[in-house]
């Protein structure tokens, strides 16, 4: 089922990791659970450079043999209430032709192992209310909406 699968923390000095991050995030953006459209070319060009320059960014890439098939893009943050770091999973994506093989679960395991290893107090993520499959996986892996449930709010600072 997961024959040849390996997950590793990306090194954005490597060309194959750069290409994998670009390809996977662009595929996620084009997916119906993303933006339903590809990223603009200028965004694709900035993506790896900006992630490489962000010391809080972590990218876990799932490789099936020599093909990048999934990604978890995470950011380190800090819990003031716990006075410890936390990891936020910003993007979790598996290519459509590799879904239902446990790859997303393995990516979550890799994130959890890393977070535990650096003393994080929790892992956070956001999920679309209509993404039932992802919600089922997250529940299976021990995630919950929180008590009380938290909502994700946003504002475009350029549109005031």
N, CA, C and O of each residue as an XYZ file, in Angstrom:
640
protein
N       0.819     -1.193      0.000
C       0.000      0.000      0.000
C       0.866      1.262      0.000
O       0.699      2.121     -0.866
N       1.796      1.385      0.966
C       2.686      2.541      1.029
C       4.095      2.153      0.631
O       5.062      2.764      1.086
N       4.220      1.145     -0.213
C       5.520      0.670     -0.652
C       6.325      1.810     -1.265
O       5.860      2.494     -2.177
N       7.520      2.002     -0.760
C       8.389      3.045     -1.290
C       8.076      4.432     -0.767
O       8.678      5.400     -1.232
N       7.159      4.572      0.182
C       6.801      5.887      0.714
C       7.803      6.317      1.769
O       8.141      5.554      2.674
N       8.269      7.545      1.642
C       9.096      8.134      2.696
C       8.690      9.592      2.844
O       8.319     10.257      1.877
N       8.770     10.061      4.059
C       8.422     11.448      4.351
C       9.627     12.081      5.008
O      10.223     11.525      5.931
N       9.971     13.258      4.512
C      11.113     13.946      5.112
C      10.863     15.445      5.127
O      10.080     15.980      4.342
N      11.552     16.098      6.039
C      11.536     17.543      6.123
C      12.262     18.097      4.909
O      13.388     17.692      4.619
N      11.636     19.008      4.207
C      12.226     19.562      2.989
C      13.449     20.411      3.313
O      13.528     21.056      4.358
N      14.378     20.391      2.403
C      15.554     21.265      2.428
C      15.443     22.135      1.175
O      15.734     21.675      0.070
N      15.028     23.373      1.343
C      14.747     24.226      0.192
C      15.995     24.741     -0.510
O      15.905     25.590     -1.396
N      17.168     24.228     -0.116
C      18.376     24.472     -0.906
C      18.482     23.440     -2.026
O      19.262     23.607     -2.963
N      17.691     22.371     -1.919
C      17.691     21.294     -2.915
C      16.677     21.606     -4.014
O      15.538     21.979     -3.734
N      17.097     21.452     -5.242
C      16.224     21.709     -6.378
C      15.012     20.803     -6.417
O      13.919     21.249     -6.767
N      15.190     19.506     -6.057
C      14.037     18.602     -6.092
C      12.998     18.967     -5.050
O      11.800     18.826     -5.293
N      13.443     19.435     -3.894
C      12.490     19.870     -2.871
C      11.792     21.164     -3.289
O      10.591     21.321     -3.066
N      12.532     22.080     -3.887
C      11.910     23.310     -4.391
C      10.826     22.988     -5.414
O       9.711     23.505     -5.340
N      11.167     22.130     -6.366
C      10.199     21.746     -7.399
C       8.986     21.050     -6.791
O       7.855     21.294     -7.212
N       9.212     20.186     -5.808
C       8.112     19.466     -5.167
C       7.175     20.416     -4.444
O       5.956     20.294     -4.559
N       7.734     21.361     -3.702
C       6.892     22.320     -2.980
C       6.057     23.131     -3.967
O       4.849     23.283     -3.783
N       6.693     23.647     -5.007
C       5.957     24.426     -6.022
C       4.836     23.602     -6.653
O       3.692     24.052     -6.730
N       5.171     22.406     -7.098
C       4.201     21.558     -7.783
C       3.041     21.179     -6.872
O       1.882     21.270     -7.278
N       3.336     20.759     -5.655
C       2.287     20.294     -4.751
C       1.383     21.430     -4.283
O       0.166     21.260     -4.216
N       1.956     22.572     -3.962
C       1.120     23.693     -3.526
C       0.292     24.224     -4.684
O      -0.859     24.615     -4.488
N       0.849     24.245     -5.874
C       0.074     24.659     -7.035
C      -1.076     23.683     -7.295
O      -2.190     24.102     -7.609
N      -0.805     22.379     -7.165
C      -1.855     21.371     -7.345
C      -2.935     21.525     -6.271
O      -4.123     21.375     -6.557
N      -2.523     21.824     -5.039
C      -3.489     22.046     -3.960
C      -4.355     23.258     -4.268
O      -5.573     23.211     -4.094
N      -3.738     24.340     -4.723
C      -4.498     25.543     -5.064
C      -5.527     25.235     -6.151
O      -6.646     25.747     -6.111
N      -5.155     24.406     -7.117
C      -6.055     24.073     -8.225
C      -7.154     23.094     -7.808
O      -8.164     22.982     -8.504
N      -6.983     22.395     -6.708
C      -7.943     21.415     -6.219
C      -9.226     22.104     -5.736
O      -9.203     23.272     -5.346
N     -10.330     21.375     -5.766
C     -11.606     21.941     -5.317
C     -11.588     22.283     -3.825
O     -12.384     23.113     -3.388
N     -10.715     21.676     -3.042
C     -10.605     22.025     -1.627
C      -9.609     23.159     -1.399
O      -9.417     23.610     -0.269
N      -8.982     23.612     -2.472
C      -8.098     24.779     -2.406
C      -8.832     25.973     -2.981
O      -9.913     26.333     -2.515
N      -8.239     26.590     -4.001
C      -8.836     27.756     -4.646
C      -9.630     27.407     -5.901
O     -10.330     28.254     -6.457
N      -9.515     26.166     -6.339
C     -10.092     25.694     -7.610
C      -9.467     26.391     -8.814
O     -10.078     26.480     -9.879
N      -8.254     26.880     -8.635
C      -7.498     27.479     -9.744
C      -6.010     27.458     -9.371
O      -5.637     27.525     -8.200
N      -5.190     27.365    -10.401
C      -3.738     27.358    -10.197
C      -3.275     28.703     -9.638
O      -3.942     29.728     -9.780
N      -2.117     28.659     -9.004
C      -1.527     29.901     -8.501
C      -1.028     30.749     -9.659
O      -0.565     30.208    -10.664
N      -1.113     32.068     -9.538
C      -0.536     32.932    -10.574
C       0.971     32.681    -10.671
O       1.612     32.353     -9.673
N       1.531     32.835    -11.861
C       2.974     32.578    -12.046
C       3.859     33.355    -11.072
O       4.857     32.818    -10.592
N       3.515     34.600    -10.773
C       4.361     35.380     -9.856
C       4.322     34.810     -8.437
O       5.315     34.889     -7.714
N       3.206     34.247     -8.038
C       3.105     33.605     -6.723
C       3.950     32.335     -6.701
O       4.657     32.072     -5.728
N       3.877     31.563     -7.756
C       4.687     30.353     -7.839
C       6.175     30.681     -7.743
O       6.935     29.937     -7.122
N       6.593     31.786     -8.352
C       7.997     32.176     -8.312
C       8.432     32.600     -6.909
O       9.556     32.314     -6.497
N       7.560     33.270     -6.182
C       7.888     33.751     -4.829
C       7.820     32.658     -3.773
O       8.509     32.730     -2.756
N       6.999     31.657     -4.010
C       6.657     30.680     -2.981
C       7.874     30.079     -2.282
O       8.009     30.206     -1.065
N       8.738     29.444     -3.015
C       9.882     28.760     -2.402
C      10.835     29.754     -1.764
O      11.328     29.522     -0.661
N      11.098     30.860     -2.449
C      11.997     31.875     -1.883
C      11.476     32.367     -0.535
O      12.232     32.480      0.429
N      10.184     32.657     -0.480
C       9.610     33.178      0.761
C       9.589     32.124      1.868
O       9.867     32.435      3.026
N       9.264     30.889      1.520
C       9.294     29.830      2.537
C      10.719     29.604      3.042
O      10.934     29.428      4.241
N      11.688     29.609      2.131
C      13.083     29.405      2.528
C      13.564     30.528      3.447
O      14.402     30.304      4.320
N      13.041     31.719      3.251
C      13.445     32.859      4.073
C      12.677     33.002      5.375
O      12.950     33.910      6.160
N      11.726     32.121      5.610
C      10.906     32.195      6.814
C      11.394     31.136      7.800
O      11.189     29.941      7.585
N      12.034     31.572      8.870
C      12.638     30.623      9.813
C      11.601     29.798     10.575
O      11.957     28.799     11.200
N      10.348     30.187     10.539
C       9.323     29.405     11.233
C       8.632     28.398     10.311
O       7.768     27.647     10.763
N       8.995     28.370      9.035
C       8.328     27.492      8.066
C       8.972     26.109      8.032
O      10.195     25.977      8.056
N       8.125     25.086      7.975
C       8.555     23.691      7.856
C       7.708     23.052      6.764
O       6.491     23.236      6.731
N       8.338     22.316      5.886
C       7.603     21.600      4.852
C       7.996     20.126      4.922
O       9.173     19.777      4.833
N       6.999     19.277      5.081
C       7.205     17.839      5.075
C       6.694     17.333      3.737
O       5.542     17.572      3.375
N       7.551     16.635      3.002
C       7.170     16.128      1.687
C       7.103     14.608      1.735
O       8.005     13.944      2.246
N       6.004     14.069      1.187
C       5.852     12.625      1.043
C       6.315     12.255     -0.360
O       5.834     12.796     -1.355
N       7.250     11.330     -0.415
C       7.792     10.844     -1.682
C       7.391      9.399     -1.861
O       7.605      8.580     -0.968
N       6.815      9.076     -3.001
C       6.533      7.689     -3.385
C       7.574      7.359     -4.439
O       7.484      7.811     -5.580
N       8.563      6.567     -4.047
C       9.735      6.323     -4.891
C      10.361      7.693     -5.197
O      10.811      8.355     -4.262
N      10.412      8.138     -6.421
C      11.046      9.422     -6.752
C      10.034     10.523     -7.055
O      10.407     11.585     -7.556
N       8.759     10.280     -6.756
C       7.707     11.236     -7.078
C       7.148     11.875     -5.806
O       6.800     11.171     -4.858
N       7.062     13.205     -5.786
C       6.471     13.927     -4.657
C       4.955     13.777     -4.744
O       4.344     14.156     -5.743
N       4.352     13.223     -3.693
C       2.921     12.911     -3.735
C       2.099     13.621     -2.666
O       0.870     13.615     -2.734
N       2.749     14.229     -1.689
C       2.004     14.911     -0.634
C       2.878     15.888      0.110
O       4.106     15.807      0.072
N       2.218     16.824      0.796
C       2.959     17.859      1.514
C       2.178     18.341      2.732
O       0.948     18.391      2.727
N       2.911     18.688      3.755
C       2.370     19.408      4.908
C       3.245     20.641      5.082
O       4.437     20.531      5.366
N       2.651     21.807      4.911
C       3.360     23.063      5.141
C       2.928     23.561      6.513
O       1.743     23.769      6.772
N       3.907     23.746      7.380
C       3.635     24.110      8.767
C       4.419     25.359      9.145
O       5.403     25.725      8.501
N       3.955     25.994     10.200
C       4.641     27.161     10.737
C       4.729     27.029     12.251
O       3.751     26.688     12.916
N       5.903     27.301     12.779
C       6.073     27.339     14.229
C       5.462     28.628     14.746
O       5.611     29.692     14.144
N       4.780     28.516     15.862
C       4.198     29.676     16.537
C       4.460     29.489     18.028
O       5.258     28.640     18.424
N       3.789     30.280     18.840
C       4.054     30.245     20.273
C       2.744     30.410     21.030
O       1.940     31.288     20.720
N       2.541     29.553     22.027
C       1.375     29.657     22.893
C       1.747     30.481     24.119
O       2.563     30.058     24.937
N       1.151     31.645     24.237
C       1.423     32.476     25.416
C       0.836     31.852     26.672
O       1.393     32.023     27.756
N      -0.286     31.127     26.554
C      -0.904     30.518     27.724
C      -0.109     29.329     28.247
O      -0.131     29.047     29.445
N       0.593     28.630     27.356
C       1.397     27.478     27.756
C       2.886     27.812     27.845
O       3.667     27.028     28.385
N       3.278     28.963     27.320
C       4.687     29.384     27.271
C       5.558     28.309     26.621
O       6.626     27.950     27.117
N       5.048     27.808     25.475
C       5.757     26.785     24.708
C       5.439     26.972     23.234
O       4.437     27.593     22.879
N       6.291     26.436     22.385
C       6.005     26.532     20.947
C       4.844     25.627     20.549
O       4.480     24.697     21.268
N       4.278     25.925     19.391
C       3.262     25.077     18.796
C       3.514     25.029     17.300
O       4.231     25.867     16.754
N       2.925     24.049     16.645
C       3.029     23.927     15.197
C       1.634     24.098     14.619
O       0.680     23.466     15.071
N       1.525     24.962     13.612
C       0.282     25.115     12.866
C       0.473     24.468     11.498
O       1.395     24.807     10.756
N      -0.416     23.533     11.183
C      -0.415     22.934      9.850
C      -1.239     23.862      8.966
O      -2.459     23.955      9.104
N      -0.556     24.540      8.066
C      -1.235     25.501      7.199
C      -1.811     24.834      5.957
O      -2.917     25.167      5.530
N      -1.080     23.908      5.385
C      -1.522     23.175      4.202
C      -1.231     21.695      4.398
O      -0.140     21.323      4.832
N      -2.198     20.857      4.081
C      -1.994     19.414      4.032
C      -2.642     18.942      2.748
O      -3.846     19.109      2.550
N      -1.837     18.350      1.871
C      -2.330     17.984      0.550
C      -1.671     16.696      0.079
O      -0.473     16.482      0.259
N      -2.488     15.850     -0.526
C      -2.004     14.635     -1.191
C      -2.567     14.648     -2.602
O      -3.754     14.897     -2.811
N      -1.694     14.376     -3.566
C      -2.146     14.333     -4.960
C      -3.334     13.392     -5.104
O      -3.393     12.343     -4.463
N      -4.270     13.778     -5.949
C      -5.506     13.008     -6.109
C      -5.250     11.541     -6.471
O      -5.947     10.648     -5.989
N      -4.262     11.303     -7.309
C      -3.974      9.927     -7.734
C      -3.272      9.090     -6.661
O      -2.966      7.920     -6.892
N      -3.016      9.685     -5.485
C      -2.383      8.959     -4.384
C      -3.219      8.989     -3.102
O      -2.737      8.586     -2.044
N      -4.443      9.454     -3.185
C      -5.299      9.535     -2.000
C      -5.808      8.154     -1.599
O      -5.798      7.203     -2.382
N      -6.252      8.086     -0.349
C      -6.821      6.865      0.232
C      -5.776      5.758      0.379
O      -6.093      4.569      0.326
N      -4.520      6.182      0.565
C      -3.432      5.221      0.772
C      -2.728      5.438      2.118
O      -1.714      4.800      2.399
N      -3.266      6.337      2.943
C      -2.670      6.597      4.249
C      -1.553      7.629      4.239
O      -0.869      7.810      5.246
N      -1.362      8.304      3.121
C      -0.253      9.259      3.018
C      -0.496     10.483      3.896
O       0.424     10.953      4.566
N      -1.710     10.999      3.900
C      -2.012     12.159      4.751
C      -1.796     11.811      6.222
O      -1.266     12.621      6.983
N      -2.205     10.611      6.622
C      -1.990     10.177      8.007
C      -0.501     10.107      8.338
O      -0.083     10.486      9.432
N       0.297      9.619      7.386
C       1.749      9.545      7.602
C       2.365     10.952      7.685
O       3.287     11.182      8.467
N       1.855     11.884      6.881
C       2.322     13.268      6.981
C       1.995     13.843      8.366
O       2.830     14.505      8.982
N       0.783     13.587      8.844
C       0.416     14.052     10.183
C       1.307     13.424     11.253
O       1.700     14.094     12.208
N       1.622     12.150     11.095
C       2.531     11.483     12.042
C       3.904     12.159     12.049
O       4.499     12.352     13.109
N       4.400     12.516     10.870
C       5.713     13.174     10.781
C       5.683     14.537     11.460
O       6.623     14.905     12.164
N       4.605     15.284     11.249
C       4.460     16.593     11.901
C       4.413     16.400     13.416
O       5.087     17.113     14.161
N       3.619     15.437     13.863
C       3.492     15.194     15.302
C       4.824     14.788     15.923
O       5.171     15.260     17.006
N       5.555     13.935     15.264
C       6.856     13.509     15.772
C       7.809     14.698     15.891
O       8.507     14.845     16.894
N       7.833     15.539     14.864
C       8.690     16.714     14.899
C       8.268     17.658     16.025
O       9.105     18.149     16.782
N       6.959     17.905     16.126
C       6.449     18.814     17.162
C       6.789     18.300     18.560
O       7.183     19.073     19.433
N       6.635     17.008     18.763
C       6.975     16.418     20.049
C       8.468     16.574     20.332
O       8.872     16.880     21.454
N       9.266     16.362     19.312
C      10.714     16.448     19.458
C      11.239     17.827     19.800
O      12.320     17.947     20.376
N      10.502     18.868     19.460
C      10.944     20.233     19.782
C      10.139     20.845     20.930
O      10.214     22.048     21.179
N       9.370     20.003     21.623
C       8.685     20.440     22.838
C       7.429     21.262     22.628
O       7.078     22.078     23.481
N       6.753     21.069     21.526
C       5.522     21.830     21.271
C       4.404     21.383     22.204
O       4.324     20.217     22.592
N       3.547     22.331     22.555
C       2.413     22.028     23.428
C       1.195     21.566     22.646
O       0.309     20.921     23.206
N       1.141     21.891     21.348
C       0.010     21.442     20.538
C       0.296     21.649     19.059
O       1.231     22.340     18.655
N      -0.564     21.012     18.281
C      -0.564     21.171     16.826
C      -1.938     21.713     16.465
O      -2.958     21.184     16.907
N      -1.961     22.761     15.667
C      -3.232     23.342     15.246
C      -3.365     23.223     13.733
O      -2.378     23.070     13.014
N      -4.597     23.295     13.275
C      -4.872     23.311     11.845
C      -6.261     23.890     11.639
O      -7.050     24.000     12.577
N      -6.542     24.254     10.412
C      -7.888     24.681     10.056
C      -8.372     23.755      8.967
O      -7.580     23.228      8.187
N      -9.676     23.557      8.916
C     -10.255     22.654      7.928
C     -11.582     23.230      7.465
O     -12.359     23.762      8.258
N     -11.822     23.113      6.179
C     -13.092     23.594      5.628
C     -14.252     22.806      6.238
O     -14.146     21.603      6.480
N     -15.343     23.499      6.477
C     -16.511     22.850      7.072
C     -17.090     21.774      6.155
O     -17.752     20.852      6.632
N     -16.851     21.876      4.852
C     -17.390     20.892      3.907
C     -16.388     19.802      3.530
O     -16.678     18.972      2.669
N     -15.223     19.791      4.158
C     -14.229     18.763      3.863
C     -14.362     17.630      4.881
O     -13.553     17.494      5.799
N     -15.389     16.837      4.693
C     -15.731     15.764      5.626
C     -14.633     14.710      5.687
O     -14.339     14.189      6.763
N     -14.029     14.389      4.557
C     -12.964     13.381      4.544
C     -11.790     13.827      5.420
O     -11.263     13.037      6.203
N     -11.383     15.084      5.288
C     -10.274     15.585      6.106
C     -10.665     15.600      7.580
O      -9.863     15.229      8.437
N     -11.880     16.023      7.879
C     -12.327     16.047      9.273
C     -12.298     14.654      9.884
O     -11.920     14.491     11.044
N     -12.695     13.652      9.110
C     -12.660     12.269      9.605
C     -11.234     11.841      9.919
O     -10.976     11.232     10.957
N     -10.307     12.163      9.017
C      -8.904     11.827      9.258
C      -8.394     12.536     10.504
O      -7.746     11.916     11.348
N      -8.678     13.827     10.625
C      -8.180     14.583     11.773
C      -8.731     14.014     13.088
O      -8.004     13.912     14.075
N     -10.007     13.650     13.095
C     -10.578     13.037     14.309
C      -9.878     11.712     14.616
O      -9.545     11.422     15.765
N      -9.666     10.920     13.574
C      -8.980      9.641     13.731
C      -7.582      9.839     14.329
O      -7.118      9.011     15.114
N      -6.920     10.920     13.961
C      -5.563     11.198     14.444
C      -5.556     11.992     15.754
O      -4.497     12.418     16.213
N      -6.756     12.198     16.368
C      -6.815     12.814     17.693
C      -7.070     14.307     17.719
O      -7.036     14.912     18.791
N      -7.325     14.916     16.581
C      -7.643     16.339     16.549
C      -9.117     16.538     16.891
O      -9.941     15.647     16.682
N      -9.437     17.715     17.419
C     -10.824     18.060     17.707
C     -11.005     19.551     17.448
O     -10.025     20.291     17.364
N     -12.267     19.998     17.319
C     -12.500     21.424     17.048
C     -12.069     22.338     18.188
O     -12.005     23.553     18.001
N     -11.777     21.800     19.340
C     -11.385     22.612     20.487
C     -12.584     22.879     21.373
O     -13.730     22.752     20.944
N     -12.309     23.250     22.609
C     -13.359     23.564     23.561
C     -13.075     24.928     24.143
O     -12.057     25.091     24.816
N     -13.908     25.902     23.924
C     -15.025     25.882     22.982
C     -14.499     25.853     21.550
O     -13.321     26.121     21.310
N     -15.386     25.524     20.588
C     -14.932     25.514     19.190
C     -14.447     26.899     18.770
O     -15.059     27.915     19.103
N     -13.351     26.920     18.044
C     -12.805     28.172     17.557
C     -13.124     28.305     16.077
O     -13.113     27.318     15.342
N     -13.403     29.501     15.652
C     -13.624     29.778     14.247
C     -12.415     30.489     13.667
O     -11.681     31.167     14.385
N     -12.215     30.336     12.403
C     -11.105     30.985     11.714
C     -11.634     32.241     11.052
O     -12.498     32.164     10.179
N     -11.134     33.382     11.448
C     -11.559     34.664     10.898
C     -10.414     35.245     10.091
O      -9.251     34.912     10.320
N     -10.742     36.113      9.148
C      -9.694     36.728      8.334
C     -10.088     38.110      7.886
O     -11.262     38.478      7.881
N      -9.083     38.862      7.511
C      -9.270     40.204      6.952
C      -8.110     40.493      6.032
O      -6.963     40.186      6.354
N      -8.397     41.075      4.902
C      -7.363     41.506      3.971
C      -6.920     42.898      4.399
O      -7.712     43.837      4.307
N      -5.666     43.070      4.871
C      -5.228     44.391      5.338
C      -5.104     45.410      4.208
O      -4.994     46.608      4.465
N      -5.120     44.950      2.974
C      -5.021     45.855      1.824
C      -6.387     46.303      1.334
O      -6.483     47.081      0.385
N      -7.431     45.824      1.967
C      -8.789     46.126      1.524
C      -9.566     46.738      2.696
O     -10.530     46.156      3.193
N      -9.130     47.908      3.117
C      -9.779     48.578      4.255
C     -10.550     49.799      3.830
O     -11.152     50.471      4.667
